[in-house]
Amino acid sequence: MLEIILCSLVTVLPDYGYRRYVQGKRLGKEITFYSVWYELRYGLTACFMLTVALITIIFYFHPSTTNVTSFFRAIPILPEASGRVSEVLIKQSDVVKQGQPLFKLDSTKQEAAVEVARRRIKEIDAQMLVTRADIAASEGQIQQAKSALEQAVDELRTKEELNRRNANIVAAREIEKLQTAVDGRQGQLAAAEAAKLAAETRLSTLLPAERESAEATLRQSQVDLNKTVVYAGVSGRVEQFVLQVGDVVNPFMRAAGVLIPEEHGRTALQAGFGQIEAQVMKVGMAAEVTCASNPMVIIPMVVTRVQDFIAAGQFRVGEQLVDVSQAMKPGTITVVLEPLFEGGLGNVTPGSRCIANAYTSNHERLATEKLGAGKWMFLHAVDAVALVHAMLLRIQALVLPIQTLVFTGH
């Protein structure tokens, strides 16, 4: 209607002025309800064509959409493992901070595993003390074996020397027995040294490795124990939380509730514009929105991201081929709008439905490029008709509460 009124001012009105004041025809006489078309046919035809052109230019270069909302994600409250609730630490609709405990699961099994791991570490520490004592005992045995070996070697040398001087003094059998004793003492010394080496290896390598393994088991058991307490991943409000002591929760099937992040949905809006505006929508475009949850308020926005694909075109590979004719909706171009000023969406409830206008601006192009007269006038006209769309948005903002409360009764 606004476009028709504007177009009629430069088409129908001059045509009527010409008929009235130049041709002398009067309204209600020569110009009647039945003769309007014939008398004002040039103005009406020009008005119709100009209106269609104006509406096309406005809605193409300054697109509008009612598919605007502030999406937010509800985070399910889930434990990392199944279990039975032993303690509930919050209530329904409580505001929680990041890292705040929400509820606890029965941790008897996990506490027992932690205690077993701790006792295993103590057992290994005791084994290390025993091994150090074994090393000290092995050192004594080595010293004893060395002394016995030296004594046997000295006695063998003495007998051999006596036998060398006089073969009849020492019997050959006695020398053989002494040689055997020396060999036995050497074996005892080697065994004592091997026992010491084994004890040292056990103390320096095996037992530390076993202790590290026990410490890792303790850490794992402690992690499992910590998982029995469920914490808030982000700050927000807890909803649909009706958990009771004794309930069984499962990370795959049964959630304890949902957590609504406090800032999510208040920083940007997602708008779906028609596919025909794909070449018009650009990052940096100015935009305006009005939302049902904050009526009669125009919020200045800016386009920060234009999705370069259409969500309706996605498909999941299955057993049957996809038939393009079965696509239900053509889909829209998803655009992210952020407030031009900080806190612009502070009064807009997350999830609210909104109406958005985006405006094409050729100001920089007109100021920097050398354009022909026709193109220069056309770009000026494109920028000028943005005012019409801005007026339409403000009219919609005024009518929205009346339309919602009076005509729909919601």
Disulfide bonds with the S-S distance in Angstrom:
Cys291-Cys354 2.01
